[in-house]
Amino acid sequence: MSTAALDQIVKAARLDPDHVFSAPWEARAFAIALKLSDAGVFSWDEFRARLIAEVGASDRVHERDGTSDHGEYYEHFLRALERLLAEKGIVSS
Amino acid sequence: MSENHHDTSESGPAARVKALETLLAEKGLLDPAAVDSVVDTYETKVGPRNGARVVAKAWTDPEYRARLLKDATAAVQELGYAGPEGGHLVAIENSERIHNLVVCTLCSCYPWPVLGLPPVWYKSFAYRSRAVSDPRGVLRDFGTELPNDVEIRVWDSSAEIRYLVIPERPAGTEGMSADELAEIVTRDSMVGVTKIAAPARRGSKKKSATE
């Protein structure tokens, strides 16, 4: 794991310290998941399990290749949401 | 930071989110106005200011500090902070000899009601992997140099337990009120990646570069 990678992330955080979303779609994906969980379409625990699986798969690739990420957390988040909704038969996979 | 190379493509995440939202609305499972409201809440209302008020109260009210260390979930609820991802909160206190650092190695567990949503770096592979293997190096990347005799404790937040660091109250803040103190408590210090700098002398107030 390179220090330079974390440096860049830290620098980005400092430029915009309250930065939690990098693009509007990230905020909407988050809000959709939260509302569906509120409505009982799935539980947040069910969702978290899929999210951990997506993040873990990506981590293993980074570990194997010695690479770092570029803030793609919400891509994992979106894929976890799509997969869970497909499992529930709500969207086609 | 709003740049996203995939945004315009049809299979890109922005298009997929839009398609999902439309489909869910058609099925009656989602109200788009409710999505707007959640976005607004988490972008503007829930954030680290709540946690800062918790810390400032703990600094100025010894009985509150004791309650916070004993049962943080209940203690933050006293101040009206509760909500999703707010259960099972544990407060851990920094001292001259112990520095606490919080990470979620598996994904992004974080106490939303007191800190808001986690920042981009907290969710990064670099932070999640290095906070455990090289905490001193991570702290140095954040500009935090700790003497060698300070013990660093790393806490892995999870679905079961989420941690909130109570940073050390800096010297020179003796005369400040809880409200004034809450202004100097930063999000990063409550995750444990930084310490709180002593405020500049009155009359020469300077904002820190990270604020």
Boltz contact constraints between the chains, C-beta under 6 A:
constraints:
  - contact:
      token1: [A, 1]
      token2: [B, 126]
      max_distance: 6.0
  - contact:
      token1: [A, 1]
      token2: [B, 129]
      max_distance: 6.0
  - contact:
      token1: [A, 1]
      token2: [B, 130]
      max_distance: 6.0
  - contact:
      token1: [A, 5]
      token2: [B, 126]
      max_distance: 6.0
  - contact:
      token1: [A, 6]
      token2: [B, 126]
      max_distance: 6.0
  - contact:
      token1: [A, 6]
      token2: [B, 141]
      max_distance: 6.0
  - contact:
      token1: [A, 7]
      token2: [B, 141]
      max_distance: 6.0
  - contact:
      token1: [A, 9]
      token2: [B, 121]
      max_distance: 6.0
  - contact:
      token1: [A, 9]
      token2: [B, 124]
      max_distance: 6.0
  - contact:
      token1: [A, 9]
      token2: [B, 126]
      max_distance: 6.0
  - contact:
      token1: [A, 10]
      token2: [B, 121]
      max_distance: 6.0
  - contact:
      token1: [A, 10]
      token2: [B, 141]
      max_distance: 6.0
  - contact:
      token1: [A, 10]
      token2: [B, 142]
      max_distance: 6.0
  - contact:
      token1: [A, 13]
      token2: [B, 119]
      max_distance: 6.0
  - contact:
      token1: [A, 13]
      token2: [B, 121]
      max_distance: 6.0
  - contact:
      token1: [A, 14]
      token2: [B, 210]
      max_distance: 6.0
  - contact:
      token1: [A, 16]
      token2: [B, 1]
      max_distance: 6.0
  - contact:
      token1: [A, 19]
      token2: [B, 119]
      max_distance: 6.0
  - contact:
      token1: [A, 19]
      token2: [B, 120]
      max_distance: 6.0
  - contact:
      token1: [A, 20]
      token2: [B, 117]
      max_distance: 6.0
  - contact:
      token1: [A, 20]
      token2: [B, 119]
      max_distance: 6.0
  - contact:
      token1: [A, 22]
      token2: [B, 1]
      max_distance: 6.0
  - contact:
      token1: [A, 23]
      token2: [B, 2]
      max_distance: 6.0
  - contact:
      token1: [A, 23]
      token2: [B, 4]
      max_distance: 6.0
  - contact:
      token1: [A, 25]
      token2: [B, 13]
      max_distance: 6.0
  - contact:
      token1: [A, 25]
      token2: [B, 14]
      max_distance: 6.0
  - contact:
      token1: [A, 25]
      token2: [B, 17]
      max_distance: 6.0
  - contact:
      token1: [A, 27]
      token2: [B, 39]
      max_distance: 6.0
  - contact:
      token1: [A, 28]
      token2: [B, 17]
      max_distance: 6.0
  - contact:
      token1: [A, 29]
      token2: [B, 17]
      max_distance: 6.0
  - contact:
      token1: [A, 31]
      token2: [B, 35]
      max_distance: 6.0
  - contact:
      token1: [A, 31]
      token2: [B, 38]
      max_distance: 6.0
  - contact:
      token1: [A, 31]
      token2: [B, 39]
      max_distance: 6.0
  - contact:
      token1: [A, 32]
      token2: [B, 35]
      max_distance: 6.0
  - contact:
      token1: [A, 34]
      token2: [B, 38]
      max_distance: 6.0
  - contact:
      token1: [A, 35]
      token2: [B, 30]
      max_distance: 6.0
  - contact:
      token1: [A, 35]
      token2: [B, 34]
      max_distance: 6.0
  - contact:
      token1: [A, 41]
      token2: [B, 29]
      max_distance: 6.0
  - contact:
      token1: [A, 48]
      token2: [B, 159]
      max_distance: 6.0
  - contact:
      token1: [A, 51]
      token2: [B, 107]
      max_distance: 6.0
  - contact:
      token1: [A, 52]
      token2: [B, 106]
      max_distance: 6.0
  - contact:
      token1: [A, 52]
      token2: [B, 107]
      max_distance: 6.0
  - contact:
      token1: [A, 55]
      token2: [B, 107]
      max_distance: 6.0
  - contact:
      token1: [A, 59]
      token2: [B, 125]
      max_distance: 6.0
  - contact:
      token1: [A, 62]
      token2: [B, 125]
      max_distance: 6.0
  - contact:
      token1: [A, 68]
      token2: [B, 125]
      max_distance: 6.0
  - contact:
      token1: [A, 68]
      token2: [B, 126]
      max_distance: 6.0
  - contact:
      token1: [A, 69]
      token2: [B, 124]
      max_distance: 6.0
  - contact:
      token1: [A, 69]
      token2: [B, 125]
      max_distance: 6.0
  - contact:
      token1: [A, 71]
      token2: [B, 120]
      max_distance: 6.0
  - contact:
      token1: [A, 73]
      token2: [B, 123]
      max_distance: 6.0
  - contact:
      token1: [A, 75]
      token2: [B, 13]
      max_distance: 6.0
  - contact:
      token1: [A, 78]
      token2: [B, 13]
      max_distance: 6.0
